[in-house]
């Protein structure tokens, strides 16, 4: 695993992005202070009409008119909520075996953590964790939990919460197949596990962002503080990356699944 990220940014990272002329071309960015404009709800859908860009309702009808709602229904169990000091963020269950459970998040979510962080799973079960590793070159971290921490024993029964949750779909092919204009869904846990889900589109599938020192995905999708560390998914529910930051224009920077696979050595 890599050394600890040198600079952690509190809250959702705010950065100004220089426009790129072509795919996979380098661009340079400048960090804007937290006081600068935050994307407002009424700006949703200002550039794209391909997807329904609105808070997803848990509708009875399961069709592509509400892709974000469909993802909430099918994939809530891969999400967690993270509380680190006074910061609340999101996370995605990336890996699990008989010994450990690994949760991916944005490193800046953990900037104010104390000795431990609290992890809330989608059924409300809460555990504490302190085994955290950071990626040196990107705003990502992995929280490791012992698998036995998900087993709760009371006087009359043993409840294995780990049997309820599942890991997200991590496939290099999903990233390779994605491109500009593709439908994506950003899902986070600001107000509750997997309670925020918004549909949008990819703006750039692979662009260098100087602020992160790495190649990232840029997406036109609504996000809010507290969704940092959540997932960007394709229409099939496969993880494309981790939500890391948002520009003044509402462009969302996403650490790609290729970096996640490399960090986890999967």
C-alpha positions in Angstrom: 0.0 0.0 0.0 1.1 3.6 -0.6 2.2 6.1 1.9 -0.3 8.5 3.6 -1.7 11.2 1.3 0.4 14.4 1.8 -2.5 16.9 1.7 -6.0 16.1 2.8 -8.8 18.6 2.0 -11.7 19.1 4.4 -15.2 18.5 3.0 -15.9 18.3 -0.7 -12.9 19.6 -2.7 -13.7 22.7 -4.7 -11.5 23.2 -7.7 -11.6 25.2 -11.0 -11.0 23.1 -14.1 -9.4 24.4 -17.3 -11.3 23.1 -20.3 -9.8 20.2 -22.2 -9.8 20.1 -26.0 -9.7 16.3 -26.4 -9.9 13.0 -24.6 -7.0 11.9 -22.3 -5.3 15.4 -22.6 -3.6 17.0 -19.7 -5.3 19.9 -18.0 -4.2 22.2 -15.1 -6.4 23.2 -12.2 -6.4 25.6 -9.3 -7.8 25.0 -5.9 -10.6 27.4 -4.9 -11.2 28.2 -1.3 -14.3 26.6 0.4 -16.1 29.9 0.5 -16.5 29.9 -3.3 -19.9 29.1 -4.9 -21.3 25.6 -4.3 -23.4 24.1 -7.1 -27.1 24.7 -6.2 -29.9 22.3 -6.7 -31.7 24.6 -9.2 -28.6 24.3 -11.5 -29.2 20.5 -11.9 -29.6 19.6 -15.6 -28.3 22.9 -16.9 -26.1 21.2 -19.5 -27.4 17.7 -20.1 -30.9 16.3 -20.7 -29.9 12.8 -21.4 -30.6 11.6 -17.9 -33.2 12.4 -15.3 -31.1 14.5 -13.0 -33.1 14.7 -9.9 -33.2 13.1 -6.4 -34.3 9.5 -7.0 -37.6 8.4 -5.5 -38.2 4.9 -4.5 -40.8 4.3 -7.2 -42.8 1.1 -7.7 -42.1 1.2 -11.5 -38.6 0.0 -12.2 -37.6 1.4 -15.6 -34.9 3.5 -17.0 -37.0 6.7 -16.5 -35.6 6.5 -13.0 -32.1 4.9 -13.2 -31.0 6.4 -9.9 -33.9 4.9 -8.1 -33.2 1.6 -9.7 -29.6 1.7 -8.4 -30.8 2.5 -4.9 -33.1 -0.5 -4.9 -30.5 -2.9 -6.2 -27.2 -1.6 -4.7 -27.9 0.0 -1.3 -26.1 -2.8 0.5 -22.8 -1.9 -1.1 -22.8 1.6 0.5 -21.9 2.8 4.0 -21.9 6.1 5.8 -18.7 7.3 7.5 -18.4 9.6 10.5 -14.8 10.9 11.1 -14.7 13.6 13.8 -17.1 16.3 12.7 -17.0 15.2 9.1 -19.6 12.9 7.5 -19.0 11.1 4.2 -19.8 8.1 2.2 -18.0 4.8 1.4 -18.3 1.7 -0.8 -17.7 -1.9 0.2 -15.0 -2.9 -2.2 -13.8 -6.3 -1.0 -14.6 -8.9 1.6 -13.3 -12.3 2.6 -13.4 -14.5 5.7 -11.0 -12.3 7.5 -11.6 -8.7 6.4 -14.0 -6.2 4.8 -12.5 -3.3 2.9 -14.3 0.0 2.4 -13.2 2.6 -0.2 -13.7 6.3 0.4 -12.2 9.7 -0.4 -9.2 10.4 1.8 -10.4 13.9 2.6 -13.5 12.5 4.4 -11.1 11.2 7.1 -9.2 14.5 7.5 -10.7 15.2 10.9 -10.8 11.7 12.2 -9.7 11.0 15.8 -8.6 7.5 17.0 -11.4 5.7 15.1 -14.1 6.3 12.5 -17.7 5.1 12.7 -19.1 3.1 9.8 -22.8 2.7 9.4 -24.1 0.0 7.1 -27.4 0.2 5.2 -29.4 -1.8 7.8 -28.2 0.7 10.5 -25.5 -1.5 12.1 -22.6 0.6 13.3 -19.0 -0.4 13.9 -15.8 1.5 14.6 -12.6 1.2 12.6 -9.0 2.5 12.9 -7.1 0.5 10.3 -6.8 2.9 7.4 -4.5 3.1 4.4 -4.1 6.0 2.1 -3.2 6.3 -1.6 -0.2 8.6 -2.1 -1.2 10.2 -5.4 -5.0 10.3 -5.3 -7.7 11.3 -2.8 -8.6 7.8 -1.8 -8.4 5.7 1.3 -9.3 2.1 2.3 -10.8 1.3 5.7 -10.2 -2.2 6.8 -12.5 -4.0 9.2 -12.1 -7.4 10.7 -14.9 -9.6 9.4 -15.8 -10.7 12.9 -16.8 -7.1 13.7 -19.9 -7.6 11.6 -21.1 -10.4 13.9 -23.3 -9.3 16.8 -24.1 -11.7 19.6 -27.0 -11.2 22.0 -28.2 -13.3 24.8 -30.4 -15.5 22.6 -29.0 -15.2 19.0 -26.0 -14.5 16.8 -26.6 -12.0 14.0 -24.0 -12.0 11.1 -24.6 -8.6 9.5 -21.9 -9.5 6.9 -24.3 -11.9 5.2 -26.6 -8.9 4.4 -24.1 -6.7 2.8 -22.3 -7.2 -0.5 -19.3 -5.9 -2.3 -19.6 -3.5 -5.3 -18.9 -4.8 -8.8 -15.3 -3.8 -9.6 -14.5 -4.5 -13.3 -11.8 -2.9 -15.4 -14.1 -3.6 -18.4 -16.7 -1.2 -17.1 -14.2 1.7 -17.2 -12.8 0.7 -20.6 -16.3 0.6 -22.0 -17.3 4.0 -20.6 -17.1 7.2 -22.6 -18.3 10.8 -23.0 -22.1 11.1 -22.8 -22.7 7.8 -21.0 -25.3 7.6 -18.3 -23.9 7.5 -14.8 -25.4 7.5 -11.3 -23.7 9.1 -8.3 -24.7 7.6 -5.0 -23.8 8.7 -1.5 -24.8 8.5 2.2 -25.2 12.1 3.4 -28.6 11.8 5.0 -28.5 8.0 5.3 -26.9 5.1 3.7 -27.4 5.2 0.0 -30.1 7.9 0.4 -28.7 10.2 -2.3 -28.6 9.0 -5.9 -28.5 11.3 -8.9 -28.3 10.5 -12.6 -26.0 12.4 -15.0 -23.5 11.8 -17.8 -19.7 11.5 -18.3 -18.0 14.7 -19.5 -14.5 13.3 -19.8 -13.7 9.7 -19.3 -10.0 10.2 -18.6 -8.4 13.6 -18.0 -5.4 14.7 -15.9 -6.2 16.9 -13.0 -3.2 18.7 -11.4 -4.9 19.1 -8.1 -5.1 15.3 -7.7 -1.9 14.6 -9.6 -3.7 11.8 -11.5 -6.0 11.0 -14.3 -9.7 11.2 -13.3 -13.2 10.9 -14.7 -15.2 14.1 -15.0 -19.0 13.8 -14.7 -21.9 16.2 -15.0 -24.0 14.9 -12.1 -25.4 16.6 -9.0 -23.5 15.9 -5.7 -23.5 17.5 -2.3 -21.1 17.6 0.6 -21.4 14.3 2.5 -21.5 12.3 -0.7 -17.7 12.4 -0.9 -16.3 8.9 -1.0 -19.5 7.5 -2.5 -19.6 5.8 -5.9 -20.1 6.7 -9.5 -21.8 3.8 -11.2 -22.7 2.9 -14.8 -26.2 2.0 -15.9 -25.5 -1.7 -15.1 -24.6 -0.8 -11.5 -20.8 -1.4 -11.9 -18.5 1.0 -10.0 -16.7 3.5 -12.2 -15.0 5.4 -9.4 -15.0 7.2 -6.1 -16.5 10.7 -5.8 -13.7 13.1 -4.8 -14.5 16.7 -5.7 -16.7 19.2 -7.5 -15.8 22.4 -9.4 -17.7 25.7 -9.4 -19.3 24.7 -12.6 -20.6 21.4 -11.1 -18.1 19.1 -12.8 -17.5 16.2 -10.5 -14.0 14.6 -10.2 -14.0 10.9 -9.8 -11.0 8.6 -9.0 -11.4 5.8 -11.5 -11.9 2.1 -10.8 -8.5 1.4 -12.4 -6.9 3.3 -9.5 -9.0 1.4 -7.0 -8.0 -2.0 -8.4 -4.3 -0.9 -8.3 -4.6 0.3 -4.7 -6.3 -2.9 -3.6 -4.0 -5.1 -5.7 -7.0 -6.9 -7.2 
